[in-house]
Amino acid sequence: MWNDDRGQDIAEYAVMLAVILVIVVGTIRLVGSNANNVFSSVASSVQ
């Protein structure tokens, strides 16, 4: 029926890229806030 799958492939890659981007941004935000808390507590205990 449909012989041209290029549009479908591009859409699948776009969806996968969006999901990976959301996971990476969420992980960076989570790790970044936790790292900030750890550095703050270490700095306050050193002083």
LUMMI-402168 format. One record per residue: chain; x, y, z of N, C-alpha, C in turn. Coordinates in nm, 3 decimals. Layout:
<rokes>
+--------+---------+---------+---------+---------+---------+---------+---------+---------+---------+
! cadena !    n.xx !    n.yy !    n.zz !   ca.xx !   ca.yy !   ca.zz !    c.xx !    c.yy !    c.zz !
+--------+---------+---------+---------+---------+---------+---------+---------+---------+---------+
!      A !       X !       Y !       Z !       X !       Y !       Z !       X !       Y !       Z !
...
+--------+---------+---------+---------+---------+---------+---------+---------+---------+---------+
</rokes>
This chain:
<rokes>
+--------+---------+---------+---------+---------+---------+---------+---------+---------+---------+
! cadena !    n.xx !    n.yy !    n.zz !   ca.xx !   ca.yy !   ca.zz !    c.xx !    c.yy !    c.zz !
+--------+---------+---------+---------+---------+---------+---------+---------+---------+---------+
!      A !   0.084 !  -0.118 !   0.000 !   0.000 !   0.000 !   0.000 !   0.089 !   0.125 !   0.000 !
!      A !   0.163 !   0.148 !   0.109 !   0.251 !   0.264 !   0.118 !   0.394 !   0.215 !   0.101 !
!      A !   0.462 !   0.264 !   0.000 !   0.598 !   0.221 !  -0.026 !   0.701 !   0.317 !   0.029 !
!      A !   0.661 !   0.438 !   0.064 !   0.755 !   0.540 !   0.111 !   0.745 !   0.549 !   0.262 !
!      A !   0.847 !   0.499 !   0.332 !   0.846 !   0.498 !   0.479 !   0.935 !   0.607 !   0.538 !
!      A !   0.989 !   0.695 !   0.455 !   1.082 !   0.795 !   0.507 !   1.017 !   0.888 !   0.608 !
!      A !   0.897 !   0.931 !   0.582 !   0.828 !   1.020 !   0.676 !   0.804 !   0.954 !   0.809 !
!      A !   0.769 !   0.827 !   0.806 !   0.747 !   0.753 !   0.930 !   0.877 !   0.738 !   1.006 !
!      A !   0.987 !   0.709 !   0.937 !   1.116 !   0.695 !   1.002 !   1.158 !   0.825 !   1.069 !
!      A !   1.139 !   0.937 !   1.000 !   1.175 !   1.066 !   1.057 !   1.091 !   1.095 !   1.181 !
!      A !   0.964 !   1.065 !   1.176 !   0.877 !   1.088 !   1.292 !   0.920 !   1.000 !   1.409 !
!      A !   0.957 !   0.875 !   1.382 !   1.001 !   0.787 !   1.491 !   1.130 !   0.838 !   1.553 !
!      A !   1.224 !   0.883 !   1.470 !   1.348 !   0.939 !   1.524 !   1.320 !   1.065 !   1.606 !
!      A !   1.228 !   1.148 !   1.561 !   1.195 !   1.270 !   1.634 !   1.135 !   1.237 !   1.771 !
!      A !   1.048 !   1.137 !   1.776 !   0.987 !   1.098 !   1.904 !   1.093 !   1.040 !   1.997 !
!      A !   1.181 !   0.955 !   1.944 !   1.288 !   0.898 !   2.028 !   1.380 !   1.008 !   2.080 !
!      A !   1.414 !   1.103 !   1.995 !   1.500 !   1.213 !   2.036 !   1.434 !   1.297 !   2.144 !
!      A !   1.305 !   1.323 !   2.131 !   1.233 !   1.400 !   2.232 !   1.230 !   1.327 !   2.366 !
!      A !   1.207 !   1.197 !   2.364 !   1.204 !   1.119 !   2.489 !   1.341 !   1.120 !   2.554 !
!      A !   1.446 !   1.098 !   2.476 !   1.582 !   1.099 !   2.531 !   1.615 !   1.236 !   2.587 !
!      A !   1.575 !   1.341 !   2.519 !   1.602 !   1.477 !   2.565 !   1.532 !   1.504 !   2.698 !
!      A !   1.408 !   1.461 !   2.713 !   1.335 !   1.480 !   2.838 !   1.404 !   1.405 !   2.951 !
!      A !   1.449 !   1.283 !   2.925 !   1.517 !   1.204 !   3.029 !   1.648 !   1.271 !   3.069 !
!      A !   1.726 !   1.317 !   2.972 !   1.854 !   1.380 !   3.002 !   1.835 !   1.509 !   3.081 !
!      A !   1.742 !   1.592 !   3.039 !   1.718 !   1.719 !   3.109 !   1.669 !   1.692 !   3.251 !
!      A !   1.579 !   1.597 !   3.268 !   1.531 !   1.563 !   3.403 !   1.642 !   1.511 !   3.492 !
!      A !   1.729 !   1.428 !   3.437 !   1.840 !   1.374 !   3.515 !   1.937 !   1.484 !   3.554 !
!      A !   1.968 !   1.573 !   3.461 !   2.060 !   1.683 !   3.491 !   2.002 !   1.773 !   3.599 !
!      A !   1.874 !   1.802 !   3.591 !   1.813 !   1.888 !   3.692 !   1.814 !   1.821 !   3.829 !
!      A !   1.784 !   1.691 !   3.833 !   1.782 !   1.618 !   3.959 !   1.922 !   1.610 !   4.019 !
!      A !   2.019 !   1.571 !   3.939 !   2.156 !   1.559 !   3.987 !   2.211 !   1.697 !   4.023 !
!      A !   2.179 !   1.797 !   3.947 !   2.228 !   1.932 !   3.974 !   2.178 !   1.985 !   4.107 !
!      A !   2.051 !   1.966 !   4.138 !   1.999 !   2.016 !   4.265 !   2.055 !   1.936 !   4.381 !
!      A !   2.071 !   1.805 !   4.365 !   2.130 !   1.724 !   4.472 !   2.276 !   1.760 !   4.493 !
!      A !   2.350 !   1.783 !   4.386 !   2.491 !   1.821 !   4.398 !   2.503 !   1.956 !   4.467 !
!      A !   2.414 !   2.048 !   4.437 !   2.416 !   2.179 !   4.501 !   2.392 !   2.165 !   4.651 !
!      A !   2.299 !   2.080 !   4.691 !   2.273 !   2.058 !   4.833 !   2.392 !   1.995 !   4.902 !
!      A !   2.457 !   1.899 !   4.837 !   2.574 !   1.834 !   4.896 !   2.687 !   1.934 !   4.913 !
!      A !   2.716 !   2.013 !   4.811 !   2.823 !   2.111 !   4.821 !   2.792 !   2.216 !   4.927 !
!      A !   2.667 !   2.256 !   4.940 !   2.630 !   2.353 !   5.043 !   2.650 !   2.296 !   5.182 !
!      A !   2.611 !   2.172 !   5.204 !   2.627 !   2.112 !   5.337 !   2.774 !   2.090 !   5.369 !
!      A !   2.854 !   2.053 !   5.271 !   2.998 !   2.036 !   5.294 !   3.061 !   2.171 !   5.325 !
!      A !   3.024 !   2.274 !   5.252 !   3.080 !   2.407 !   5.275 !   3.042 !   2.458 !   5.413 !
!      A !   2.920 !   2.434 !   5.457 !   2.879 !   2.483 !   5.589 !   2.947 !   2.403 !   5.700 !
!      A !   2.974 !   2.275 !   5.679 !   3.041 !   2.197 !   5.783 !   3.190 !   2.230 !   5.789 !
!      A !   3.249 !   2.276 !   5.680 !   3.391 !   2.313 !   5.681 !   3.410 !   2.444 !   5.755 !
!      A !   3.316 !   2.534 !   5.744 !   3.331 !   2.666 !   5.809 !   3.315 !   2.654 !   5.953 !
+--------+---------+---------+---------+---------+---------+---------+---------+---------+---------+
</rokes>
